[in-house]
Amino acid sequence: MMLRMQGWGLLCAMVLGATAGTTVAQSLPPVQTQLTSSGIGYVTGGVGQAQQNAMQEMKRDYTLRLTFARPKSGEYLADVKVQIDQEGNHPVNAPMLGITAGPMLFVKLPPGQYRVRAETAGQVQSRLVKISRGSAKDLIYYFPPST
């Protein structure tokens, strides 16, 4: 009887220890804000449910929020080349942001007008977006599968 009780206590300790470790691991964000050389903050990710949840919790802090997906299915796309240039005020060939991102990219841009260029599998889409003070823009880029 004493052996059974000791075994039960050990099992409880192991379960509690494993649960505590899982809780700590789940509370850490799987994505982190990064800075460009010009001081523009951004975060990219969204692969898997944990990253998607973390991105959704962070989205209110960003003025431009991009999502890359397939039409119809909504399947997310990663490894999308993104370039953001400020219209009218930025030297040619010096993007404010140039990274490979996805399936979500959130950027902290100051108010202004920007050209956002996204490319994947040889397909390019470019859009103008105006960021106003106190507001955010959400853009979804849909790229059909290459044939």
PyRosetta script that sets phi, psi and omega in degrees:
from pyrosetta import init, pose_from_sequence

init()
pose = pose_from_sequence("MMLRMQGWGLLCAMVLGATAGTTVAQSLPPVQTQLTSSGIGYVTGGVGQAQQNAMQEMKRDYTLRLTFARPKSGEYLADVKVQIDQEGNHPVNAPMLGITAGPMLFVKLPPGQYRVRAETAGQVQSRLVKISRGSAKDLIYYFPPST")
pose.set_psi(1, -42.0)
pose.set_omega(1, -179.7)
pose.set_phi(2, -63.6)
pose.set_psi(2, -38.8)
pose.set_omega(2, 179.6)
pose.set_phi(3, -63.8)
pose.set_psi(3, -41.4)
pose.set_omega(3, 178.1)
pose.set_phi(4, -61.4)
pose.set_psi(4, -42.9)
pose.set_omega(4, -179.8)
pose.set_phi(5, -63.7)
pose.set_psi(5, -42.4)
pose.set_omega(5, 179.5)
pose.set_phi(6, -64.1)
pose.set_psi(6, -41.7)
pose.set_omega(6, 178.7)
pose.set_phi(7, -62.0)
pose.set_psi(7, -42.3)
pose.set_omega(7, 178.8)
pose.set_phi(8, -63.0)
pose.set_psi(8, -42.6)
pose.set_omega(8, 178.6)
pose.set_phi(9, -62.9)
pose.set_psi(9, -41.3)
pose.set_omega(9, 178.4)
pose.set_phi(10, -64.4)
pose.set_psi(10, -42.2)
pose.set_omega(10, 178.7)
pose.set_phi(11, -62.3)
pose.set_psi(11, -44.5)
pose.set_omega(11, 178.6)
pose.set_phi(12, -61.2)
pose.set_psi(12, -42.9)
pose.set_omega(12, 179.5)
pose.set_phi(13, -62.8)
pose.set_psi(13, -40.4)
pose.set_omega(13, 179.7)
pose.set_phi(14, -66.7)
pose.set_psi(14, -42.2)
pose.set_omega(14, 179.2)
pose.set_phi(15, -65.1)
pose.set_psi(15, -45.5)
pose.set_omega(15, 178.8)
pose.set_phi(16, -62.7)
pose.set_psi(16, -41.2)
pose.set_omega(16, 178.5)
pose.set_phi(17, -64.2)
pose.set_psi(17, -42.6)
pose.set_omega(17, 179.1)
pose.set_phi(18, -65.6)
pose.set_psi(18, -40.3)
pose.set_omega(18, 179.5)
pose.set_phi(19, -65.3)
pose.set_psi(19, -42.0)
pose.set_omega(19, 179.1)
pose.set_phi(20, -62.8)
pose.set_psi(20, -41.0)
pose.set_omega(20, 178.6)
pose.set_phi(21, -64.5)
pose.set_psi(21, -38.7)
pose.set_omega(21, 178.9)
pose.set_phi(22, -66.4)
pose.set_psi(22, -41.4)
pose.set_omega(22, 179.6)
pose.set_phi(23, -62.1)
pose.set_psi(23, -43.0)
pose.set_omega(23, 178.4)
pose.set_phi(24, -63.7)
pose.set_psi(24, -44.6)
pose.set_omega(24, -179.1)
pose.set_phi(25, -63.9)
pose.set_psi(25, -38.1)
pose.set_omega(25, -179.5)
pose.set_phi(26, -71.9)
pose.set_psi(26, -25.3)
pose.set_omega(26, -177.7)
pose.set_phi(27, -80.8)
pose.set_psi(27, -14.6)
pose.set_omega(27, 177.9)
pose.set_phi(28, -81.7)
pose.set_psi(28, 130.5)
pose.set_omega(28, -180.0)
pose.set_phi(29, -71.4)
pose.set_psi(29, 133.7)
pose.set_omega(29, -179.4)
pose.set_phi(30, -80.1)
pose.set_psi(30, -3.3)
pose.set_omega(30, 177.5)
pose.set_phi(31, -130.1)
pose.set_psi(31, 149.7)
pose.set_omega(31, -178.9)
pose.set_phi(32, -136.3)
pose.set_psi(32, 147.3)
pose.set_omega(32, 176.6)
pose.set_phi(33, -67.0)
pose.set_psi(33, 137.3)
pose.set_omega(33, 175.9)
pose.set_phi(34, -121.5)
pose.set_psi(34, 164.3)
pose.set_omega(34, 179.3)
pose.set_phi(35, -121.1)
pose.set_psi(35, 139.6)
pose.set_omega(35, 172.7)
pose.set_phi(36, -78.6)
pose.set_psi(36, 172.2)
pose.set_omega(36, 178.1)
pose.set_phi(37, -63.6)
pose.set_psi(37, -23.3)
pose.set_omega(37, 178.3)
pose.set_phi(38, -91.7)
pose.set_psi(38, 6.5)
pose.set_omega(38, 175.1)
pose.set_phi(39, 86.8)
pose.set_psi(39, 12.1)
pose.set_omega(39, 178.0)
pose.set_phi(40, -82.6)
pose.set_psi(40, 124.2)
pose.set_omega(40, 179.2)
pose.set_phi(41, -84.9)
pose.set_psi(41, 141.2)
pose.set_omega(41, 177.8)
pose.set_phi(42, -153.2)
pose.set_psi(42, 161.0)
pose.set_omega(42, 174.7)
pose.set_phi(43, -142.2)
pose.set_psi(43, 139.6)
pose.set_omega(43, 178.3)
pose.set_phi(44, -134.2)
pose.set_psi(44, 148.1)
pose.set_omega(44, -178.9)
pose.set_phi(45, 160.5)
pose.set_psi(45, -154.0)
pose.set_omega(45, -179.7)
pose.set_phi(46, 111.6)
pose.set_psi(46, 10.6)
pose.set_omega(46, 176.8)
pose.set_phi(47, -85.7)
pose.set_psi(47, 114.2)
pose.set_omega(47, -178.5)
pose.set_phi(48, 91.0)
pose.set_psi(48, 157.7)
pose.set_omega(48, -175.2)
pose.set_phi(49, -64.7)
pose.set_psi(49, -38.2)
pose.set_omega(49, -179.2)
pose.set_phi(50, -62.5)
pose.set_psi(50, -44.1)
pose.set_omega(50, 178.7)
pose.set_phi(51, -68.7)
pose.set_psi(51, -38.3)
pose.set_omega(51, 178.2)
pose.set_phi(52, -61.2)
pose.set_psi(52, -43.5)
pose.set_omega(52, 178.0)
pose.set_phi(53, -62.5)
pose.set_psi(53, -44.6)
pose.set_omega(53, 179.8)
pose.set_phi(54, -62.5)
pose.set_psi(54, -42.5)
pose.set_omega(54, 179.4)
pose.set_phi(55, -62.7)
pose.set_psi(55, -42.6)
pose.set_omega(55, -180.0)
pose.set_phi(56, -63.0)
pose.set_psi(56, -35.7)
pose.set_omega(56, 178.0)
pose.set_phi(57, -69.5)
pose.set_psi(57, -27.1)
pose.set_omega(57, -176.7)
pose.set_phi(58, -91.6)
pose.set_psi(58, -15.5)
pose.set_omega(58, -167.1)
pose.set_phi(59, -59.1)
pose.set_psi(59, -31.6)
pose.set_omega(59, -178.1)
pose.set_phi(60, -64.4)
pose.set_psi(60, -17.2)
pose.set_omega(60, -178.3)
pose.set_phi(61, -87.6)
pose.set_psi(61, 0.2)
pose.set_omega(61, -173.8)
pose.set_phi(62, -122.2)
pose.set_psi(62, 143.3)
pose.set_omega(62, -176.3)
pose.set_phi(63, -90.9)
pose.set_psi(63, -20.6)
pose.set_omega(63, 176.8)
pose.set_phi(64, -129.4)
pose.set_psi(64, 125.3)
pose.set_omega(64, -177.1)
pose.set_phi(65, -127.1)
pose.set_psi(65, 116.0)
pose.set_omega(65, -177.2)
pose.set_phi(66, -109.4)
pose.set_psi(66, 143.6)
pose.set_omega(66, 174.2)
pose.set_phi(67, -131.7)
pose.set_psi(67, 139.5)
pose.set_omega(67, -179.1)
pose.set_phi(68, -118.3)
pose.set_psi(68, 125.9)
pose.set_omega(68, -174.4)
pose.set_phi(69, -152.8)
pose.set_psi(69, 170.3)
pose.set_omega(69, 173.4)
pose.set_phi(70, -88.4)
pose.set_psi(70, 143.2)
pose.set_omega(70, 174.5)
pose.set_phi(71, -67.3)
pose.set_psi(71, 158.6)
pose.set_omega(71, 179.3)
pose.set_phi(72, 67.8)
pose.set_psi(72, -61.6)
pose.set_omega(72, -175.8)
pose.set_phi(73, -76.5)
pose.set_psi(73, -28.1)
pose.set_omega(73, -176.0)
pose.set_phi(74, 75.1)
pose.set_psi(74, 5.6)
pose.set_omega(74, 179.8)
pose.set_phi(75, -56.2)
pose.set_psi(75, 129.2)
pose.set_omega(75, 179.9)
pose.set_phi(76, -69.8)
pose.set_psi(76, 150.3)
pose.set_omega(76, 176.8)
pose.set_phi(77, -119.2)
pose.set_psi(77, 137.2)
pose.set_omega(77, 174.1)
pose.set_phi(78, -114.1)
pose.set_psi(78, 177.3)
pose.set_omega(78, 178.7)
pose.set_phi(79, 59.7)
pose.set_psi(79, 40.9)
pose.set_omega(79, 176.4)
pose.set_phi(80, -95.0)
pose.set_psi(80, 129.1)
pose.set_omega(80, 177.6)
pose.set_phi(81, -81.0)
pose.set_psi(81, 125.8)
pose.set_omega(81, -177.2)
pose.set_phi(82, -124.5)
pose.set_psi(82, 135.3)
pose.set_omega(82, 175.0)
pose.set_phi(83, -131.5)
pose.set_psi(83, 131.0)
pose.set_omega(83, 178.1)
pose.set_phi(84, -122.0)
pose.set_psi(84, 125.8)
pose.set_omega(84, 178.1)
pose.set_phi(85, -123.4)
pose.set_psi(85, 142.5)
pose.set_omega(85, 174.6)
pose.set_phi(86, -82.5)
pose.set_psi(86, 127.2)
pose.set_omega(86, -178.2)
pose.set_phi(87, -70.5)
pose.set_psi(87, 130.5)
pose.set_omega(87, 172.4)
pose.set_phi(88, 82.2)
pose.set_psi(88, -22.4)
pose.set_omega(88, -174.5)
pose.set_phi(89, -120.8)
pose.set_psi(89, 7.1)
pose.set_omega(89, -173.6)
pose.set_phi(90, -122.3)
pose.set_psi(90, 136.2)
pose.set_omega(90, 179.7)
pose.set_phi(91, -60.2)
pose.set_psi(91, 147.6)
pose.set_omega(91, 177.6)
pose.set_phi(92, -62.7)
pose.set_psi(92, 144.8)
pose.set_omega(92, 179.1)
pose.set_phi(93, 64.8)
pose.set_psi(93, 21.6)
pose.set_omega(93, 176.1)
pose.set_phi(94, -132.8)
pose.set_psi(94, 76.3)
pose.set_omega(94, -176.4)
pose.set_phi(95, -65.5)
pose.set_psi(95, 150.0)
pose.set_omega(95, 174.4)
pose.set_phi(96, -68.4)
pose.set_psi(96, -33.3)
pose.set_omega(96, 179.6)
pose.set_phi(97, -147.0)
pose.set_psi(97, 130.9)
pose.set_omega(97, 176.0)
pose.set_phi(98, -144.4)
pose.set_psi(98, 102.9)
pose.set_omega(98, -176.4)
pose.set_phi(99, -144.5)
pose.set_psi(99, 170.4)
pose.set_omega(99, 168.2)
pose.set_phi(100, -101.6)
pose.set_psi(100, 126.5)
pose.set_omega(100, -170.3)
pose.set_phi(101, -137.6)
pose.set_psi(101, 176.4)
pose.set_omega(101, 168.9)
pose.set_phi(102, 127.1)
pose.set_psi(102, 163.2)
pose.set_omega(102, 0.5)
pose.set_phi(103, -77.9)
pose.set_psi(103, -7.1)
pose.set_omega(103, 175.4)
pose.set_phi(104, -125.7)
pose.set_psi(104, 145.4)
pose.set_omega(104, 175.6)
pose.set_phi(105, -139.5)
pose.set_psi(105, 122.1)
pose.set_omega(105, 176.8)
pose.set_phi(106, -114.9)
pose.set_psi(106, 133.8)
pose.set_omega(106, -175.3)
pose.set_phi(107, -130.4)
pose.set_psi(107, 140.6)
pose.set_omega(107, 175.4)
pose.set_phi(108, -95.4)
pose.set_psi(108, 91.0)
pose.set_omega(108, -179.9)
pose.set_phi(109, -101.9)
pose.set_psi(109, 140.6)
pose.set_omega(109, 173.8)
pose.set_phi(110, -73.2)
pose.set_psi(110, 164.8)
pose.set_omega(110, 178.1)
pose.set_phi(111, -53.5)
pose.set_psi(111, 140.3)
pose.set_omega(111, 179.9)
pose.set_phi(112, 157.9)
pose.set_psi(112, -178.3)
pose.set_omega(112, 177.7)
pose.set_phi(113, -110.1)
pose.set_psi(113, 135.6)
pose.set_omega(113, -173.5)
pose.set_phi(114, -133.1)
pose.set_psi(114, 150.3)
pose.set_omega(114, 169.7)
pose.set_phi(115, -104.0)
pose.set_psi(115, 124.8)
pose.set_omega(115, -179.5)
pose.set_phi(116, -112.9)
pose.set_psi(116, 119.1)
pose.set_omega(116, -178.2)
pose.set_phi(117, -115.0)
pose.set_psi(117, 127.6)
pose.set_omega(117, 178.7)
pose.set_phi(118, -124.6)
pose.set_psi(118, 138.9)
pose.set_omega(118, -177.9)
pose.set_phi(119, -140.2)
pose.set_psi(119, 135.3)
pose.set_omega(119, 173.6)
pose.set_phi(120, -152.3)
pose.set_psi(120, 138.7)
pose.set_omega(120, 177.4)
pose.set_phi(121, 49.1)
pose.set_psi(121, 40.6)
pose.set_omega(121, 178.0)
pose.set_phi(122, 79.2)
pose.set_psi(122, -2.2)
pose.set_omega(122, 177.7)
pose.set_phi(123, -96.7)
pose.set_psi(123, 133.3)
pose.set_omega(123, -177.7)
pose.set_phi(124, -123.3)
pose.set_psi(124, 135.8)
pose.set_omega(124, 172.1)
pose.set_phi(125, -130.3)
pose.set_psi(125, 136.9)
pose.set_omega(125, -179.5)
pose.set_phi(126, -132.1)
pose.set_psi(126, 136.0)
pose.set_omega(126, -179.6)
pose.set_phi(127, -138.3)
pose.set_psi(127, 148.4)
pose.set_omega(127, 170.2)
pose.set_phi(128, -92.7)
pose.set_psi(128, 139.3)
pose.set_omega(128, 178.2)
pose.set_phi(129, -139.2)
pose.set_psi(129, 138.3)
pose.set_omega(129, 177.3)
pose.set_phi(130, -108.2)
pose.set_psi(130, 124.7)
pose.set_omega(130, 177.0)
pose.set_phi(131, -101.5)
pose.set_psi(131, 120.0)
pose.set_omega(131, 178.4)
pose.set_phi(132, -101.7)
pose.set_psi(132, 154.9)
pose.set_omega(132, 178.8)
pose.set_phi(133, -59.2)
pose.set_psi(133, 130.0)
pose.set_omega(133, 176.0)
pose.set_phi(134, 80.2)
pose.set_psi(134, 9.7)
pose.set_omega(134, 179.0)
pose.set_phi(135, -133.6)
pose.set_psi(135, 166.9)
pose.set_omega(135, 179.5)
pose.set_phi(136, -131.4)
pose.set_psi(136, 155.8)
pose.set_omega(136, 178.1)
pose.set_phi(137, -119.6)
pose.set_psi(137, 137.5)
pose.set_omega(137, 174.8)
pose.set_phi(138, -113.5)
pose.set_psi(138, 125.1)
pose.set_omega(138, 177.1)
pose.set_phi(139, -124.5)
pose.set_psi(139, 137.3)
pose.set_omega(139, 174.2)
pose.set_phi(140, -116.1)
pose.set_psi(140, 125.8)
pose.set_omega(140, 175.9)
pose.set_phi(141, -102.3)
pose.set_psi(141, 120.0)
pose.set_omega(141, 177.7)
pose.set_phi(142, -103.8)
pose.set_psi(142, 124.1)
pose.set_omega(142, 178.0)
pose.set_phi(143, -118.4)
pose.set_psi(143, 117.5)
pose.set_omega(143, 178.1)
pose.set_phi(144, -69.5)
pose.set_psi(144, 156.3)
pose.set_omega(144, 177.3)
pose.set_phi(145, -61.2)
pose.set_psi(145, 145.5)
pose.set_omega(145, 176.9)
pose.set_phi(146, -71.7)
pose.set_psi(146, 143.1)
pose.set_omega(146, 179.3)
pose.set_phi(147, -105.5)
pose.dump_pdb("model.pdb")
